[in-house]
């Protein structure tokens, strides 16, 4: 009678084995052999390559000697009806075992980020279908989540009564922006964008890119108009980035925090018009929704100058209303630093 030990002996001898061949050889049902095979796959004693009738199984040491037999790409097309992200993840793990070769820190980043982006497509896009792609090469993990729904930027614009896609992108980058506040925290895109080497949102001719390798955030209009939303996530398979470190950087910042998401970063350059003399109204755009945080870091990189009204709105008006919120600054040139320090000094006169 066939058992797991016999299956492993045959795999050692033959290299590649199939469920049908073993069922025929031992005159047992395919279902019984498949059960034994699945147990060996779960315990990582066998590696499954492929899916359905074309699937075969090998020992881990055989795969090391013949790495070319393992596909580098998984593509799944799913109908968005009662779709659940954990079931899609299970499907990927069963059919694309290359992800088990990833370092633990990379795999945890993938599991979190992929699940968050897929959940957004399932619950927010109103798309009839979702297409996902996962690619693992020697140097990179990359995944794409593609839908043909309402579009992430347009959805935020409509629900928040914003004027344009740029304002929607600005709000998404702050974190805690959601169109379904009762069931979503709005943290998924924020933390996923911090976890990636490169993170892209592409929707209806507008693209947001976060490049953590170069510490840049860019927004642009693109020629090809993607209907719906495309999420592209890329990260080096050798990265030392850890998901827990990312969460620690933006959560539980104050002693009385309750392990919540209470710090955000603002790229001021995304709010500039021509790059100089930012106005009070633009300051108000930056400050929208920031009362939800305990610490706000303003990044003035590539901002040559700010106006008096801009800094007054932040350091006097906003700080007077929310004295418990700490405002930090980085990457200020001398001109910006002068205006910020001046505004802080003026604000003290009103206390």
Rosetta blueprint (number, residue, H / E / L):
1 X L
2 X L
3 X L
4 X H
5 X H
6 X H
7 X H
8 X H
9 X H
10 X H
11 X H
12 X H
13 X H
14 X H
15 X L
16 X L
17 X E
18 X L
19 X H
20 X H
21 X H
22 X H
23 X H
24 X H
25 X H
26 X H
27 X L
28 X L
29 X L
30 X H
31 X H
32 X H
33 X H
34 X H
35 X H
36 X H
37 X H
38 X H
39 X H
40 X H
41 X H
42 X H
43 X L
44 X L
45 X L
46 X L
47 X E
48 X E
49 X E
50 X L
51 X L
52 X H
53 X H
54 X H
55 X L
56 X E
57 X E
58 X E
59 X L
60 X H
61 X H
62 X H
63 X H
64 X H
65 X H
66 X L
67 X H
68 X H
69 X H
70 X L
71 X L
72 X L
73 X E
74 X E
75 X E
76 X E
77 X E
78 X E
79 X E
80 X L
81 X L
82 X L
83 X L
84 X L
85 X H
86 X H
87 X H
88 X H
89 X H
90 X H
91 X H
92 X H
93 X H
94 X H
95 X H
96 X L
97 X H
98 X H
99 X H
100 X H
101 X H
102 X L
103 X L
104 X H
105 X H
106 X H
107 X H
108 X H
109 X H
110 X H
111 X H
112 X H
113 X H
114 X H
115 X H
116 X H
117 X H
118 X H
119 X H
120 X H
121 X H
122 X H
123 X H
124 X H
125 X L
126 X L
127 X L
128 X L
129 X E
130 X E
131 X E
132 X E
133 X E
134 X E
135 X E
136 X E
137 X L
138 X L
139 X L
140 X E
141 X E
142 X E
143 X E
144 X E
145 X E
146 X E
147 X E
148 X L
149 X L
150 X L
151 X L
152 X H
153 X H
154 X H
155 X H
156 X H
157 X H
158 X H
159 X H
160 X H
161 X L
162 X L
163 X L
164 X L
165 X H
166 X H
167 X H
168 X H
169 X H
170 X H
171 X H
172 X H
173 X H
174 X H
175 X L
176 X L
177 X L
178 X L
179 X L
180 X L
181 X L
182 X L
183 X L
184 X L
185 X L
186 X L
187 X L
188 X H
189 X H
190 X H
191 X H
192 X H
193 X H
194 X H
195 X H
196 X L
197 X L
198 X E
199 X E
200 X E
201 X E
202 X E
203 X E
204 X L
205 X L
206 X E
207 X E
208 X E
209 X E
210 X E
211 X E
212 X L
213 X L
214 X L
215 X L
216 X E
217 X E
218 X E
219 X E
220 X E
221 X E
222 X L
223 X L
224 X L
225 X L
226 X L
227 X L
228 X L
229 X E
230 X E
231 X E
232 X E
233 X E
234 X E
235 X E
236 X E
237 X L
238 X L
239 X L
240 X L
241 X L
242 X L
243 X H
244 X H
245 X H
246 X H
247 X H
248 X H
249 X H
250 X H
251 X E
252 X L
253 X L
254 X L
255 X L
256 X L
257 X L
258 X L
259 X L
260 X L
261 X E
262 X L
263 X E
264 X E
265 X E
266 X E
267 X E
268 X H
269 X H
270 X H
271 X H
272 X L
273 X L
274 X L
275 X L
276 X L
277 X L
278 X L
279 X L
280 X H
281 X H
282 X H
283 X H
284 X H
285 X H
286 X H
287 X H
288 X L
289 X L
290 X H
291 X H
292 X H
293 X L
294 X L
295 X E
296 X E
297 X E
298 X E
299 X E
300 X L
301 X L
302 X L
303 X L
304 X L
305 X L
306 X L
307 X L
308 X H
309 X H
310 X H
311 X H
312 X H
313 X H
314 X H
315 X H
316 X H
317 X H
318 X H
319 X H
320 X H
321 X H
322 X L
323 X L
324 X L
325 X L
326 X E
327 X E
328 X E
329 X E
330 X E
331 X L
332 X L
333 X L
334 X H
335 X H
336 X H
337 X H
338 X H
339 X H
340 X H
341 X H
342 X H
343 X H
344 X H
345 X H
346 X H
347 X H
348 X H
349 X L
350 X L
351 X L
